């Protein structure tokens, strides 16, 4: 499969969808006994343990931060995003939260146009509009009797926007920061912050919970690694549709474990967001000899 980059990229994206869905299922399950603040700390702790071998192999290159402002920006938006999404997973239906996270690439495109002054073609503009419409469909319970889920859905929206900011900061860091510092930077910054935030609600996990927390941190790291390999192997337009598996896996798991049956509006809105993401990712091939715009 490695000789077929598109298929390999799709396989990696399927692995990302599985691991990321399982992480959210574990967060929902553990949230019965542990607050989100504590879960975020253990996510960062075991995530840092998982990336430690990367830092060890890169020790000869040193750990100098070449883009401190970008690292600080990435750490800040990642911090807000992680807390928002962990709270959302514990306070709103899992399928809806998952569908809302599909909006991160859309928000990233909007921020890139408005802040970074990147050019947007007709496909991108149409994708932004369609993605916004999909968001309205997914969060429709705000106005249809699901007000009890409103705080969680709002937190999911904030998390999606912050994830978009993290995407862009990583993109900007790519040409300036060493790869091992891009991978490990957020854990090194978030671990002490999340420890201080978790202190007021501190409790030691029992043996069973400890095993699940290790799985949560390791699953998150595996998901990020799989996603990185997917985007490095194939164009986004080929692999993004595979990410739709996240909604399927999360919906099935939520129905079986938590008795949550997703509303048809969630599937409709998620489909609109997926199509919007594909539109924004698509770039028309240039004819031979044409100048780059």
Backbone bond lengths (Angstrom), bond angles and torsions (degrees), N, CA, C in turn:
res aa  C-N    CA-C-N  psi(-1)  N-CA   C-N-CA  omega(-1)  CA-C   N-CA-C  phi
1 X - - - 1.463 - - 1.524 111.20 -
2 X 1.329 117.28 -27.16 1.462 120.15 179.15 1.523 111.32 -63.69
3 X 1.351 117.01 -23.18 1.456 120.61 177.64 1.529 112.18 -78.70
4 X 1.313 116.45 -6.72 1.460 122.25 177.78 1.524 107.61 -122.09
5 X 1.338 116.91 89.02 1.472 120.67 -171.31 1.527 114.29 -55.29
6 X 1.344 117.31 -39.17 1.461 118.94 -177.71 1.528 110.77 -64.89
7 X 1.337 116.76 -45.88 1.457 120.15 179.17 1.527 111.50 -65.13
8 X 1.341 115.94 -38.83 1.462 119.46 177.91 1.529 110.59 -65.01
9 X 1.339 116.64 -41.41 1.457 120.36 177.52 1.523 111.83 -63.01
10 X 1.332 116.74 -40.99 1.465 120.60 178.70 1.529 110.76 -65.51
11 X 1.342 117.14 -38.60 1.457 120.73 177.83 1.529 111.05 -64.92
12 X 1.326 116.45 -41.08 1.468 120.22 177.36 1.527 111.01 -64.80
13 X 1.329 116.98 -38.40 1.458 119.92 178.98 1.525 110.93 -68.28
14 X 1.330 117.24 -35.10 1.462 120.27 175.59 1.533 110.33 -64.49
15 X 1.339 116.16 -39.34 1.463 120.08 176.70 1.524 110.24 -63.52
16 X 1.340 116.67 -42.54 1.474 120.09 176.24 1.515 111.00 -58.17
17 X 1.334 117.03 -46.36 1.467 121.04 -178.84 1.519 110.92 -59.25
18 X 1.334 116.55 -41.58 1.466 120.07 -179.50 1.532 110.94 -67.02
19 X 1.333 117.20 -52.42 1.462 120.03 -176.39 1.526 111.51 -63.31
20 X 1.336 117.53 -42.17 1.456 119.91 -178.50 1.525 110.91 -65.74
21 X 1.331 117.15 -39.69 1.464 120.45 177.92 1.523 111.01 -63.09
22 X 1.335 116.87 -42.41 1.450 120.57 179.32 1.531 111.99 -65.10
23 X 1.334 116.44 -34.12 1.468 119.79 176.37 1.522 110.30 -61.15
24 X 1.332 116.86 -46.14 1.466 119.47 -179.23 1.527 111.34 -67.14
25 X 1.326 117.63 -35.39 1.463 120.47 176.10 1.528 110.03 -62.70
26 X 1.323 117.30 -43.29 1.466 120.73 177.98 1.522 111.31 -63.94
27 X 1.329 116.84 -40.12 1.467 119.96 178.57 1.528 109.76 -61.77
28 X 1.337 117.23 -45.84 1.464 120.16 178.96 1.529 111.04 -61.81
29 X 1.328 117.39 -43.36 1.466 121.38 -178.73 1.528 111.01 -65.18
30 X 1.329 116.91 -44.84 1.464 120.67 -177.37 1.526 112.62 -72.86
31 X 1.336 117.24 -22.69 1.468 120.63 -176.59 1.523 112.62 -66.48
32 X 1.329 117.87 -13.08 1.463 120.51 176.42 1.529 110.54 -64.49
33 X 1.328 116.28 -35.80 1.468 121.07 -176.57 1.525 114.55 -112.86
34 X 1.345 116.98 -14.84 1.465 119.70 -175.60 1.525 109.58 -130.93
35 X 1.342 117.08 134.66 1.470 120.04 -178.65 1.528 111.73 -71.31
36 X 1.342 117.60 157.65 1.470 120.54 -179.33 1.524 113.38 -56.01
37 X 1.353 117.08 -36.41 1.461 119.39 -178.61 1.533 111.36 -59.97
38 X 1.334 116.04 -39.11 1.458 119.88 -179.65 1.527 110.94 -73.32
39 X 1.324 116.24 -36.95 1.466 119.92 178.93 1.524 110.88 -65.24
40 X 1.331 117.25 -37.42 1.460 120.42 177.84 1.529 110.22 -63.29
41 X 1.340 116.44 -41.86 1.470 119.14 179.04 1.526 110.97 -61.30
42 X 1.326 117.29 -47.39 1.469 119.29 -178.49 1.529 110.89 -67.69
43 X 1.304 117.88 -31.74 1.472 120.38 174.20 1.513 109.96 -61.10
44 X 1.340 117.21 -45.46 1.459 120.85 179.96 1.529 111.75 -69.56
45 X 1.334 116.23 -37.35 1.461 120.27 -179.15 1.529 111.23 -62.99
46 X 1.320 116.34 -52.47 1.462 119.09 -176.96 1.527 111.12 -76.72
47 X 1.327 117.39 -23.81 1.457 119.28 171.49 1.520 111.13 -67.14
48 X 1.339 116.49 -40.01 1.470 120.44 177.24 1.525 110.95 -64.65
49 X 1.336 116.14 -38.87 1.471 119.55 177.21 1.527 110.11 -62.66
50 X 1.344 115.97 -38.62 1.467 120.19 -177.74 1.530 112.08 -67.70
51 X 1.352 117.20 -33.23 1.471 119.03 -178.63 1.526 112.04 -90.67
52 X 1.333 117.71 -3.70 1.459 120.41 -179.83 1.527 112.52 -56.54
53 X 1.333 119.41 -41.04 1.482 118.13 177.90 1.526 112.91 -60.89
54 X 1.343 117.46 -32.83 1.464 120.62 177.69 1.522 109.88 -63.81
55 X 1.320 116.95 -43.65 1.460 121.00 178.68 1.533 111.10 -66.33
56 X 1.322 116.21 -37.09 1.471 119.23 -179.92 1.520 111.01 -64.94
57 X 1.341 116.70 -42.44 1.462 119.91 179.81 1.523 111.91 -67.71
58 X 1.338 116.04 -27.44 1.466 119.96 -176.50 1.528 112.21 -98.06
59 X 1.325 117.56 11.39 1.466 120.10 -174.01 1.521 112.75 -61.11
60 X 1.341 118.31 -30.13 1.452 120.67 -179.82 1.526 111.80 -69.31
61 X 1.342 116.51 -22.68 1.460 120.52 178.40 1.527 111.65 -80.79
62 X 1.321 116.07 -15.81 1.451 119.71 179.61 1.514 111.74 87.06
63 X 1.321 115.44 169.67 1.459 121.08 -176.83 1.534 111.65 -120.22
64 X 1.329 115.22 31.19 1.463 118.93 179.33 1.524 110.06 -71.35
65 X 1.329 115.39 133.06 1.467 121.56 177.68 1.524 108.37 -87.85
66 X 1.313 116.69 115.50 1.466 121.49 -176.62 1.520 112.72 -88.91
67 X 1.322 116.78 -21.50 1.473 120.49 -178.69 1.526 108.74 -130.55
68 X 1.354 117.26 71.36 1.472 119.64 -174.29 1.525 113.82 -61.84
69 X 1.341 117.50 -37.18 1.465 119.29 -179.62 1.524 111.25 -65.67
70 X 1.334 115.99 -41.41 1.457 119.44 178.54 1.533 110.94 -67.99
71 X 1.331 117.34 -38.34 1.459 120.17 176.64 1.527 110.44 -62.68
72 X 1.333 116.40 -40.67 1.459 119.91 179.36 1.530 110.74 -66.55
73 X 1.332 116.50 -41.37 1.461 119.98 178.18 1.519 110.46 -64.00
74 X 1.329 116.75 -46.14 1.462 120.83 179.59 1.522 110.66 -61.89
75 X 1.345 116.46 -42.80 1.453 119.55 179.47 1.517 112.62 -64.50
76 X 1.339 116.75 -38.98 1.468 120.97 -178.55 1.521 111.65 -66.17
77 X 1.344 116.25 -50.79 1.464 118.98 -178.26 1.527 110.53 -68.34
78 X 1.340 117.33 -34.50 1.464 120.10 177.63 1.521 110.79 -65.84
79 X 1.321 116.39 -38.33 1.466 120.83 179.21 1.528 110.45 -62.36
80 X 1.333 116.38 -50.82 1.464 120.04 179.35 1.525 110.26 -62.51
81 X 1.332 116.30 -41.73 1.450 120.36 -178.75 1.512 113.20 -63.20
82 X 1.332 117.15 -44.40 1.463 120.70 -178.28 1.525 110.84 -64.07
83 X 1.339 117.23 -47.13 1.458 119.24 179.56 1.530 111.26 -63.21
84 X 1.332 117.02 -39.36 1.467 120.74 179.78 1.524 110.62 -63.55
85 X 1.329 117.01 -46.18 1.461 120.14 -176.94 1.524 111.73 -70.55
86 X 1.328 117.72 -38.04 1.463 119.05 177.58 1.527 110.33 -64.28
87 X 1.327 116.68 -40.85 1.463 118.58 176.86 1.529 110.45 -65.07
88 X 1.340 116.90 -42.15 1.461 120.91 -178.84 1.523 111.31 -59.93
89 X 1.333 116.75 -43.19 1.469 120.81 -178.89 1.525 111.27 -63.20
90 X 1.343 117.22 -30.71 1.463 120.16 -179.42 1.522 112.70 -87.21
91 X 1.351 118.35 -13.05 1.462 120.48 -171.18 1.519 114.60 -120.09
92 X 1.326 118.71 -4.95 1.466 121.26 -177.12 1.525 109.00 -141.59
93 X 1.336 117.45 161.26 1.476 120.01 178.96 1.521 111.63 -55.86
94 X 1.330 115.57 135.60 1.454 121.19 -173.32 1.524 112.41 -62.02
95 X 1.336 117.60 -38.74 1.464 120.53 -178.96 1.523 110.89 -64.47
96 X 1.339 116.84 -40.14 1.467 119.34 179.67 1.522 111.58 -66.58
97 X 1.325 116.42 -42.63 1.467 120.00 178.69 1.529 109.71 -61.69
98 X 1.324 116.42 -43.73 1.465 120.10 179.29 1.521 110.94 -60.88
99 X 1.339 116.77 -44.22 1.462 120.29 -179.93 1.527 111.46 -61.86
100 X 1.331 116.68 -39.52 1.467 120.38 -179.16 1.528 110.79 -65.39
101 X 1.339 117.12 -34.60 1.466 118.75 -179.14 1.523 111.94 -65.04
102 X 1.331 117.79 -19.44 1.461 120.13 176.20 1.527 111.67 -64.50
103 X 1.320 116.49 -16.21 1.463 119.64 -179.14 1.515 113.90 -78.22
104 X 1.346 118.39 -8.33 1.470 120.48 -177.68 1.522 112.74 -56.31
105 X 1.351 120.14 -46.72 1.475 118.56 177.81 1.530 113.12 -62.57
106 X 1.337 116.55 -32.70 1.468 119.57 177.77 1.521 109.83 -65.63
107 X 1.331 116.56 -48.01 1.465 120.26 178.19 1.530 110.82 -61.54
108 X 1.334 116.71 -37.46 1.463 119.87 178.87 1.520 110.67 -62.33
109 X 1.330 116.37 -40.14 1.464 119.90 178.04 1.513 112.37 -64.81
110 X 1.325 116.62 -41.90 1.469 120.52 178.89 1.528 110.70 -63.67
111 X 1.342 116.88 -44.44 1.463 120.52 179.66 1.521 110.51 -64.01
112 X 1.337 116.72 -39.55 1.468 120.46 -179.96 1.519 111.12 -62.45
113 X 1.335 116.82 -37.56 1.461 120.85 179.70 1.528 110.82 -72.80
114 X 1.332 116.64 -45.73 1.465 120.41 -173.90 1.530 112.75 -78.01
115 X 1.333 117.31 -36.97 1.468 121.20 -173.73 1.526 111.83 -99.86
116 X 1.335 116.52 -46.78 1.460 120.14 -176.73 1.521 112.81 -89.81
117 X 1.323 116.80 -2.12 1.469 122.37 176.36 1.527 112.42 62.55
118 X 1.328 116.48 30.50 1.458 118.52 174.95 1.533 109.80 -73.97
119 X 1.332 116.09 150.00 1.453 120.00 -178.58 1.524 109.84 -81.78
120 X 1.327 115.20 143.77 1.459 121.48 178.69 1.521 109.27 -121.65
121 X 1.336 116.57 128.03 1.453 121.56 176.52 1.517 111.27 -87.07
122 X 1.319 116.35 -174.30 1.457 121.19 -178.28 1.532 111.09 -63.04
123 X 1.338 117.27 -40.18 1.464 119.54 178.47 1.522 111.56 -60.22
124 X 1.334 115.99 -41.46 1.458 119.38 -178.64 1.539 111.19 -67.33
125 X 1.326 117.12 -43.49 1.464 120.21 178.92 1.523 110.46 -62.34
126 X 1.335 116.83 -44.55 1.460 120.58 178.22 1.521 110.56 -63.30
127 X 1.341 116.01 -39.42 1.459 119.50 178.43 1.518 112.22 -63.83
128 X 1.336 117.50 -41.63 1.462 120.52 177.98 1.530 110.71 -59.45
129 X 1.321 116.71 -45.63 1.471 121.20 -178.47 1.526 110.94 -65.53
130 X 1.330 116.45 -43.91 1.456 120.52 -179.34 1.527 110.68 -66.34
131 X 1.331 116.78 -38.91 1.455 120.09 177.86 1.520 112.09 -64.09
132 X 1.339 116.60 -39.66 1.466 120.35 177.39 1.526 110.27 -63.29
133 X 1.334 116.47 -40.61 1.459 120.24 177.58 1.525 110.59 -63.01
134 X 1.345 116.60 -41.91 1.457 120.06 177.69 1.513 111.96 -60.81
135 X 1.342 116.86 -39.56 1.457 120.80 177.30 1.534 111.25 -60.60
136 X 1.330 116.13 -43.68 1.467 119.65 179.33 1.523 111.27 -61.57
137 X 1.329 116.63 -37.83 1.466 120.20 179.09 1.526 110.67 -67.30
138 X 1.339 116.63 -43.09 1.468 120.51 -177.76 1.516 111.67 -65.19
139 X 1.331 117.64 -41.27 1.464 120.87 -176.95 1.515 111.71 -91.91
140 X 1.325 118.22 17.81 1.465 121.86 -178.15 1.520 113.74 -55.00
141 X 1.368 120.79 -26.64 1.467 118.88 176.98 1.516 114.72 -56.13
142 X 1.362 118.43 -16.56 1.463 119.32 175.14 1.523 110.59 -55.60
143 X 1.327 115.87 -33.28 1.468 118.30 -175.37 1.510 113.06 -118.52
144 X 1.353 118.56 10.43 1.459 119.35 -176.64 1.520 112.47 -128.64
145 X 1.319 115.90 32.70 1.452 118.48 172.85 1.512 115.09 96.02
146 X 1.323 118.30 2.74 1.456 120.61 179.66 1.509 111.78 -104.77
147 X 1.340 116.59 36.16 1.464 119.35 -174.32 1.520 112.92 -62.10
148 X 1.345 117.96 -23.05 1.453 120.00 179.37 1.512 112.98 -63.50
149 X 1.321 116.30 -24.41 1.466 120.52 179.09 1.521 112.18 -91.48
150 X 1.326 117.58 -2.54 1.465 121.02 -173.00 1.527 113.21 -56.79
151 X 1.354 120.42 -45.88 1.477 118.85 179.69 1.523 112.43 -59.75
152 X 1.333 116.71 -41.42 1.459 119.48 179.96 1.512 112.44 -66.51
153 X 1.339 117.03 -40.14 1.463 120.43 179.35 1.525 111.27 -68.30
154 X 1.336 115.77 -37.86 1.466 119.33 176.18 1.526 110.45 -63.87
155 X 1.338 116.62 -40.61 1.468 120.46 177.33 1.529 110.58 -63.20
156 X 1.344 117.17 -37.27 1.467 120.45 177.70 1.524 110.99 -63.93
157 X 1.330 116.88 -40.18 1.466 120.57 176.92 1.526 110.85 -62.62
158 X 1.338 116.45 -44.98 1.464 120.14 177.46 1.531 110.15 -60.82
159 X 1.333 116.14 -42.39 1.452 120.02 178.77 1.519 112.66 -61.91
160 X 1.343 116.52 -39.12 1.468 120.24 178.67 1.525 110.99 -65.28
161 X 1.334 116.66 -41.04 1.468 120.37 178.94 1.535 110.23 -65.39
162 X 1.333 116.79 -43.01 1.462 120.04 179.53 1.528 111.32 -66.56
163 X 1.334 116.65 -36.00 1.460 119.88 176.21 1.525 110.37 -62.62
164 X 1.326 115.88 -39.11 1.469 119.94 176.41 1.525 110.67 -60.84
165 X 1.336 116.39 -43.31 1.457 119.48 177.08 1.516 112.29 -62.25
166 X 1.334 117.12 -36.91 1.465 120.71 177.54 1.525 110.92 -66.60
167 X 1.357 116.40 -39.90 1.463 120.00 176.62 1.531 110.63 -55.61
168 X 1.329 115.63 -48.88 1.461 120.33 -175.76 1.525 111.71 -68.23
169 X 1.321 117.20 -38.03 1.466 119.14 179.05 1.528 110.98 -65.92
170 X 1.343 116.89 -37.63 1.465 120.15 176.41 1.524 110.10 -65.75
171 X 1.329 115.95 -39.43 1.465 120.11 177.70 1.527 110.77 -60.68
172 X 1.331 116.80 -43.16 1.461 120.72 179.68 1.525 111.90 -69.32
173 X 1.326 116.30 -32.82 1.466 119.85 -179.37 1.516 112.46 -73.84
174 X 1.342 116.66 -21.86 1.451 120.65 -172.35 1.506 114.74 -52.19
175 X 1.332 117.71 -39.07 1.462 121.10 -176.69 1.530 112.61 -89.48
176 X 1.333 117.82 -6.38 1.462 119.98 -174.52 1.524 113.62 -117.21
177 X 1.322 116.52 -32.19 1.463 120.47 -172.42 1.520 110.79 -103.52
178 X 1.314 116.16 146.89 1.464 120.67 176.12 1.520 109.70 -63.55
179 X 1.341 118.65 141.40 1.469 121.04 -176.14 1.530 113.60 -54.89
180 X 1.355 117.28 -40.54 1.461 118.22 -177.70 1.525 111.79 -68.02
181 X 1.342 117.34 -27.59 1.457 119.82 176.97 1.526 111.56 -78.77
182 X 1.327 116.72 -28.12 1.473 119.73 174.25 1.522 109.64 -65.39
183 X 1.343 116.42 -41.63 1.462 120.86 -178.23 1.529 111.07 -70.41
184 X 1.320 116.84 -46.66 1.455 120.86 -171.60 1.513 114.39 -91.13
185 X 1.334 116.88 -13.96 1.461 119.97 -173.40 1.510 114.27 -56.54
186 X 1.336 116.95 -45.43 1.462 118.60 -175.74 1.527 111.48 -66.59
187 X 1.348 117.67 -36.15 1.465 119.52 179.05 1.522 110.74 -67.81
188 X 1.328 117.12 -41.09 1.462 120.52 -179.32 1.526 111.27 -64.76
189 X 1.345 116.80 -31.42 1.458 120.00 179.57 1.530 112.33 -83.84
190 X 1.338 116.27 -39.61 1.462 119.69 -172.86 1.529 113.38 -81.80
191 X 1.327 117.10 -25.70 1.467 119.01 -176.32 1.527 112.61 -59.69
192 X 1.350 120.39 -51.91 1.476 118.31 179.23 1.522 113.23 -66.64
193 X 1.328 117.44 -35.71 1.469 120.12 178.88 1.525 110.62 -64.43
194 X 1.332 116.24 -46.88 1.463 119.55 -178.60 1.525 111.73 -66.81
195 X 1.348 117.70 -29.45 1.464 120.41 176.38 1.524 110.34 -64.63
196 X 1.339 117.21 -45.26 1.462 120.76 179.67 1.524 111.27 -64.70
197 X 1.334 116.62 -39.94 1.465 119.91 179.82 1.532 110.95 -66.73
198 X 1.334 117.19 -33.95 1.462 121.14 -176.73 1.527 113.15 -80.15
199 X 1.328 117.75 -19.12 1.468 120.73 -174.47 1.532 114.08 -53.66
200 X 1.355 119.87 -46.21 1.476 118.79 -178.41 1.528 113.75 -60.66
201 X 1.324 117.74 -23.11 1.471 120.99 -177.96 1.536 110.55 -117.53
202 X 1.320 115.50 30.80 1.457 120.60 -172.57 1.525 112.30 -68.36
203 X 1.309 116.05 138.65 1.456 123.11 170.56 1.523 108.55 -157.64
204 X 1.323 115.24 142.79 1.458 119.74 179.41 1.523 109.46 -82.76
205 X 1.315 117.55 136.14 1.468 119.75 179.84 1.521 111.30 -76.30
206 X 1.339 115.57 152.16 1.460 118.49 172.61 1.524 108.92 -76.57
207 X 1.326 116.67 178.18 1.461 120.91 -172.98 1.529 111.66 -62.45
208 X 1.339 117.35 -42.31 1.467 120.36 179.98 1.524 110.78 -64.08
209 X 1.336 116.88 -46.82 1.457 120.97 -179.99 1.524 111.07 -63.78
210 X 1.332 116.74 -36.18 1.456 119.95 179.36 1.527 110.66 -61.38
211 X 1.323 116.13 -42.36 1.460 119.50 177.55 1.516 112.04 -62.55
212 X 1.329 116.78 -40.47 1.468 120.36 179.11 1.529 111.06 -69.05
213 X 1.327 117.05 -35.15 1.459 120.44 177.53 1.526 111.35 -66.31
214 X 1.330 115.95 -38.87 1.466 119.63 175.76 1.524 110.12 -62.71
215 X 1.332 116.59 -42.75 1.460 120.62 176.99 1.518 111.39 -61.84
216 X 1.333 116.74 -39.21 1.458 121.09 179.53 1.526 110.97 -62.40
217 X 1.334 116.93 -49.70 1.462 120.11 179.97 1.512 112.50 -65.36
218 X 1.332 116.33 -43.36 1.461 119.51 178.33 1.513 112.26 -66.62
219 X 1.331 116.69 -38.44 1.462 120.31 178.54 1.514 112.16 -64.08
220 X 1.315 116.63 -38.71 1.456 119.74 177.99 1.526 110.87 -63.65
221 X 1.340 116.46 -43.38 1.463 119.98 179.93 1.527 110.89 -64.98
222 X 1.323 117.39 -42.50 1.460 121.10 177.91 1.530 110.79 -62.72
223 X 1.329 116.19 -38.97 1.464 119.71 179.26 1.521 111.19 -63.26
224 X 1.327 116.50 -44.48 1.465 119.46 179.98 1.531 111.33 -65.51
225 X 1.323 116.66 -39.11 1.461 120.06 178.98 1.526 110.78 -65.61
226 X 1.332 117.01 -41.30 1.464 120.77 179.41 1.522 111.02 -65.22
227 X 1.337 116.89 -40.07 1.461 120.04 179.26 1.529 110.57 -64.64
228 X 1.332 116.62 -42.56 1.464 120.05 179.44 1.528 110.87 -61.20
229 X 1.340 117.55 -42.73 1.456 120.73 178.46 1.529 111.07 -65.59
230 X 1.327 116.41 -35.53 1.465 120.04 -179.56 1.519 110.84 -63.32
231 X 1.335 117.03 -48.56 1.455 120.48 -178.32 1.527 111.70 -70.32
232 X 1.331 117.03 -25.57 1.461 119.97 177.98 1.527 111.81 -78.50
233 X 1.334 117.04 -18.44 1.460 120.96 -174.72 1.526 113.71 -97.05
234 X 1.332 117.49 -27.79 1.462 119.59 -174.18 1.519 110.10 -150.74
235 X 1.331 115.96 161.72 1.457 121.35 178.26 1.525 110.39 -67.16
236 X 1.338 114.61 151.59 1.458 120.06 -177.66 1.523 112.44 -59.02
237 X 1.331 117.09 -35.25 1.456 119.91 -176.60 1.528 111.28 -63.16
238 X 1.342 118.53 -23.96 1.456 121.93 179.44 1.523 112.70 -86.58
239 X 1.314 117.02 -34.95 1.463 118.90 -171.78 1.524 113.97 -98.94
240 X 1.338 118.87 -21.33 1.455 119.90 -178.35 1.528 113.36 -61.36
241 X 1.346 119.86 -38.10 1.466 117.65 178.05 1.525 113.67 -59.00
242 X 1.334 117.59 -29.45 1.465 120.73 -179.93 1.522 110.46 -65.58
243 X 1.331 116.63 -28.82 1.461 120.63 -179.86 1.523 111.88 -63.42
244 X 1.337 116.69 -15.67 1.460 120.49 177.37 1.522 110.88 -62.11
245 X 1.334 117.24 -20.44 1.462 121.05 176.61 1.522 111.90 -58.78
246 X 1.334 116.76 -27.94 1.468 119.35 179.85 1.520 111.16 -57.18
247 X 1.328 116.25 -42.05 1.460 119.83 -179.25 1.526 110.75 -67.50
248 X 1.325 116.78 -40.00 1.462 120.57 179.13 1.533 110.45 -63.84
249 X 1.349 116.32 -49.22 1.465 120.57 -178.41 1.523 110.72 -63.63
250 X 1.346 116.83 -45.74 1.465 120.31 -179.01 1.523 111.08 -64.22
251 X 1.333 117.56 -38.57 1.473 120.72 -179.46 1.516 111.21 -67.09
252 X 1.331 116.86 -43.94 1.466 120.35 179.57 1.526 110.09 -64.60
253 X 1.330 116.91 -44.70 1.460 120.46 -179.59 1.522 111.11 -64.24
254 X 1.336 116.98 -41.91 1.460 120.43 179.73 1.523 111.32 -64.98
255 X 1.333 117.39 -37.51 1.465 120.77 178.90 1.527 111.40 -68.33
256 X 1.338 116.74 -42.09 1.456 120.29 -176.69 1.527 112.61 -75.50
257 X 1.337 117.07 -39.77 1.458 120.70 -173.36 1.518 114.01 -93.55
258 X 1.348 116.35 -34.57 1.464 119.56 -173.08 1.527 113.68 -119.87
259 X 1.326 117.60 0.68 1.461 120.50 178.66 1.515 114.35 68.96
260 X 1.332 118.17 24.89 1.470 122.38 -179.76 1.530 109.59 -96.28
261 X 1.315 115.83 120.07 1.456 120.64 177.45 1.525 108.49 -106.00
262 X 1.335 118.80 115.95 1.470 120.79 -176.58 1.518 112.12 -65.79
263 X 1.320 115.65 140.97 1.460 122.09 175.99 1.526 109.43 -71.22
264 X 1.354 118.40 146.16 1.474 119.71 177.23 1.527 113.14 -55.16
265 X 1.336 116.89 -28.62 1.469 119.66 178.96 1.518 111.32 -61.46
266 X 1.343 117.36 -31.72 1.457 120.65 179.34 1.529 110.04 -64.01
267 X 1.335 116.26 -44.46 1.463 120.04 179.29 1.523 111.32 -66.27
268 X 1.327 115.95 -39.47 1.465 119.81 179.06 1.526 111.14 -64.10
269 X 1.333 115.77 -48.52 1.460 119.65 179.75 1.508 112.43 -63.42
270 X 1.345 116.75 -40.25 1.461 120.11 178.97 1.522 110.90 -64.02
271 X 1.325 116.78 -38.93 1.469 119.95 178.35 1.525 110.78 -63.04
272 X 1.333 116.92 -41.05 1.466 120.81 177.82 1.530 110.74 -62.72
273 X 1.335 116.49 -41.05 1.463 120.22 -179.09 1.530 110.35 -67.64
274 X 1.325 117.44 -39.24 1.467 120.69 178.46 1.522 110.58 -62.64
275 X 1.338 116.71 -46.09 1.466 120.38 178.43 1.528 109.82 -61.11
276 X 1.336 116.39 -41.80 1.462 120.43 179.00 1.523 111.22 -61.60
277 X 1.335 116.90 -41.00 1.462 121.05 179.01 1.523 111.14 -63.31
278 X 1.336 116.37 -40.89 1.461 120.18 177.85 1.523 111.28 -64.46
279 X 1.327 116.76 -39.13 1.467 119.96 178.64 1.522 111.17 -63.65
280 X 1.326 116.64 -43.57 1.469 119.45 -177.96 1.520 111.15 -70.75
281 X 1.346 117.62 -27.33 1.464 120.47 -179.21 1.524 112.53 -81.69
282 X 1.338 116.73 -20.59 1.464 119.80 -174.20 1.526 110.88 -76.00
283 X 1.304 115.25 134.56 1.459 122.33 173.38 1.519 108.21 -125.99
284 X 1.338 117.27 125.29 1.452 120.37 -179.67 1.524 109.91 -65.54
285 X 1.340 117.23 129.54 1.478 119.51 -179.98 1.521 110.93 -60.54
286 X 1.340 115.07 141.16 1.453 119.87 178.50 1.514 110.32 -83.24
287 X 1.310 116.14 142.68 1.469 120.01 174.67 1.521 109.34 -70.73
288 X 1.329 115.77 154.77 1.482 119.79 -178.88 1.514 110.30 -59.09
289 X 1.305 115.99 132.62 1.451 120.14 176.75 1.521 114.59 87.99
290 X 1.340 116.83 -10.07 1.461 118.96 179.58 1.515 110.20 -74.44
291 X 1.317 117.73 139.63 1.473 119.76 178.38 1.511 110.52 -71.42
292 X 1.324 116.92 150.74 1.453 122.56 176.20 1.520 110.43 -75.29
293 X 1.323 115.41 130.93 1.468 119.01 -178.38 1.521 110.72 -87.58
